Amino acid sequence: MGRRAYDTIVLGGGPVGLTTALIAARYGRVLTVLAKQQSSAGTSAISVAIGIPIDVLPPAGRILDATGRRALTARRRWLPDNPGILHGIVLHGSYSRAQQAFRLAALPTGYAYRLGTADALMIGLVQGREQWRESQGSLESGLRNAGVSWLVAGLRCDEGERSIGGVASVQWTEGDGQAIRIGDGALARDSLASQGIANGISAALGLFESADPDGAYRARIDTERVTHLATLERLFTTCRYGAHPFWHDYRLFLGQHLAA
């Protein structure tokens, strides 16, 4: 390695990656690497480059991987064989406080939820990938067949925007080398865990402000993973649908890693 071109390289341009780049800029020169964009840009403290392969990154004091669940620098990703996949509907209109309130329902093959603001609602259905392949009909019919039609009562779901949110179950990574994974790249929770962004940003602050940043961060992630898996495992023991293959297999996956 030659002379360091940057103090920090941040891979990824999501909320955690961009916030981390701003934090890192307080401590030196930063290069943010994005997957796609029309042109290079940046400021005096932060440079932006597009699509640089990981194996030809310039020298840097620290490489932070904020590429989310893809975790480009990971040697291995741990997730269930039948991960939960989120399908959603976004509605726009005028909604009461009762309609905006967060609602969650456990289902035999996953869970469903609704939450929103005065002018937008999100209705989500999470099921295992295998269950989605076997399902038929619309998302609304799936909710009704599962006995939770109250989630869409009085709503015009046919006017909503359909989306697939990708993997929604827990996963984490292992890896060697210089890169430190942060945010969902290190430990991804489910689709409702917006605290994942807050945790990623908090971790970035810790990396630059702790007396033993790398060691303290890795210990923190290990503790968070064990605590999160143990909490999920306890919840599954009381779930009314715990005997269903989707939840049963998910619990076995958690138990294997808790025992390791």
C-alpha positions, 0 to 999 in steps of 0.5 A, spaced: 500 500 500 502 506 498 501 513 501 494 514 504 489 517 499 483 518 504 482 517 511 476 513 510 472 510 504 465 509 505 461 504 501 454 505 499 450 512 499 444 510 503 442 514 509 447 510 513 452 511 508 451 518 507 451 520 514 457 516 516 461 520 510 459 527 513 461 524 520 468 522 517 469 528 514 470 531 521 476 527 522 479 527 515 479 526 507 473 521 505 471 518 499 464 515 498 463 510 493 456 509 490 454 503 485 451 508 480 450 515 478 451 520 472 458 523 474 463 524 480 462 530 485 463 532 492 466 537 496 473 539 499 472 534 504 468 529 501 469 526 494 464 521 490 466 516 485 462 511 482 462 504 481 470 502 483 471 495 484 472 493 491 479 490 490 482 496 487 480 501 492 485 507 493 489 506 500 485 509 506 486 508 514 479 505 514 474 502 509 466 502 512 461 498 508 454 501 508 451 497 502 446 494 506 443 487 506 448 486 500 454 487 504 459 487 499 465 486 503 462 480 507 465 473 506 458 470 508 451 472 510 447 468 515 439 468 514 434 463 514 433 458 508 426 461 507 427 468 509 421 473 510 419 477 504 415 484 504 410 486 499 406 492 500 401 498 498 402 505 499 396 509 499 395 517 498 389 521 501 386 523 508 387 519 514 384 519 521 388 518 527 385 511 528 387 509 521 394 512 522 396 508 528 401 502 528 397 496 527 400 489 527 398 482 526 401 475 527 399 470 521 401 463 520 406 464 514 408 471 517 405 478 519 401 484 516 402 491 519 399 498 517 402 505 519 402 512 516 401 519 516 395 524 515 396 523 508 399 516 506 399 509 509 403 503 508 400 496 508 405 491 509 404 483 508 411 479 510 411 472 508 416 466 507 419 466 500 416 459 499 409 462 501 409 467 496 411 462 491 405 458 493 400 464 494 395 466 489 390 472 488 392 480 491 395 482 497 388 484 499 385 477 498 391 474 502 390 479 508 382 477 508 384 470 507 388 470 513 383 473 517 386 480 518 381 484 513 380 489 518 387 492 516 384 494 509 377 496 512 374 502 508 381 503 504 381 503 497 387 499 496 386 498 488 388 505 488 395 504 491 402 503 489 405 496 489 412 495 492 416 489 494 421 491 499 425 485 499 428 480 505 424 482 511 427 477 516 434 478 520 440 477 517 448 478 519 455 477 516 462 475 517 468 477 513 475 478 513 480 484 511 480 491 513 472 493 511 468 494 517 460 493 516 455 498 519 448 498 519 444 493 515 451 491 512 453 488 519 446 486 522 439 487 519 433 486 523 426 486 520 422 491 515 419 494 521 426 496 524 427 503 522 431 503 528 436 500 524 438 506 521 439 510 528 443 504 530 448 505 524 449 512 525 450 511 532 455 506 530 458 510 525 459 516 531 462 510 536 467 508 530 470 515 530 469 517 537 471 511 541 478 510 544 478 503 542 473 504 536 474 498 532 474 493 538 468 496 541 464 496 535 465 489 533 463 487 541 457 492 540 455 488 534 456 481 537 452 483 543 446 486 539 446 480 535 445 475 540 440 480 544 436 480 538 436 473 536 434 471 543 428 476 544 426 473 537 426 466 540 423 468 546 417 471 542 416 465 538 415 461 544 409 465 545 406 466 538 400 462 537 402 460 530 409 457 532 408 450 530 407 453 523 413 450 518 415 458 517 415 460 524 418 453 526 423 453 521 425 460 523 426 459 530 430 453 529 435 457 525 435 462 531 436 457 536 442 454 532 446 460 532 444 462 539 447 455 541 453 456 537 
